[in-house]
Amino acid sequence: MQLINSQGITMLAGYSTIASTGWIVVTQSPLQATLEPLFGIMQKVLLRTLPVACAVFLFIWFFARSISRPLQQLADKATTLNSPTVSREIESINSWYVESHGLKQAMLIGVQLLQNQIGELKRDAETDPLTGASNRRALQLTLKQQIYIGRAFSVLALDIDFFKRVNDTYGHKVGDDVLKQLTKVMTHFSKAGDMVSRTGGEEFVILLKNERLEMALALAEQLRTAVANEPFELVGNITVSIGIAHWSPEKPQTIETLLALADQALYKAKEQGRNRCVIANDLS
């Protein structure tokens, strides 16, 4: 037990009984003197084990960081799965152990599926379901991009002449087939980067990127002639009227004005007898 002796010193005391005599032997030792060697031993042990403990701590910290780093990087990329570059960013992560590698592969598969679905939804939202051409929404977006870039381009507003007769005579199924085949003809005459879009029942707009007005007129004439010579099943031959409008940074116009000019040129072509091309700038 711990006690204080008659001199006020804190002592550690213990006793034992001698069985043969019945005597009790009591020993006392100052607390400070008893613990002093123990403190010295503890200090030596601490000084000798501290470097090893630091080395072990550093190793554990480095190893834990190496394990958690790819997981943290993968977690960060999980918040940007809709980014077009996320697949490359995930692929560049060093997933050096089996579990992180498996998680990385699962995320890459998930990203691919997600981006495929986003692509399909985008195509559905910007594609005419009957002909496969772009729709009015896609045309508007592309025209905005062209105007933002500031490069000259032309648009062809195209309409099938007397298309109502086709539907009335042969039915809407044949009319739909005519629209599909016409779309293929227009696509054939379009270059990479151009856009064929269906904006109404039998109305189409072709965006010709980086084309001068003269080149746009020449292509429109080639297209008109090709359509007139194209055989359509049951229907035979059809003709189209085309209105042409041009946009340039020197004479900028709004999208609405540009399309309105192309429509006016198209109506002028119909007034002049159909199966012809008219340039919007030639309108009187």
PyMOL commands that set and color helices and strands:
alter all, ss='L'
color gray80, all
select helices_A, chain A and resi 31-80+86-91+98-126+136-149+163-170+172-188+213-229+255-271+280-282
alter helices_A, ss='H'
color red, helices_A
select strands_A, chain A and resi 2-4+10-17+24-30+153-160+195-198+203-209+240-247+277-279
alter strands_A, ss='S'
color yellow, strands_A
deselect
rebuild
show_as cartoon
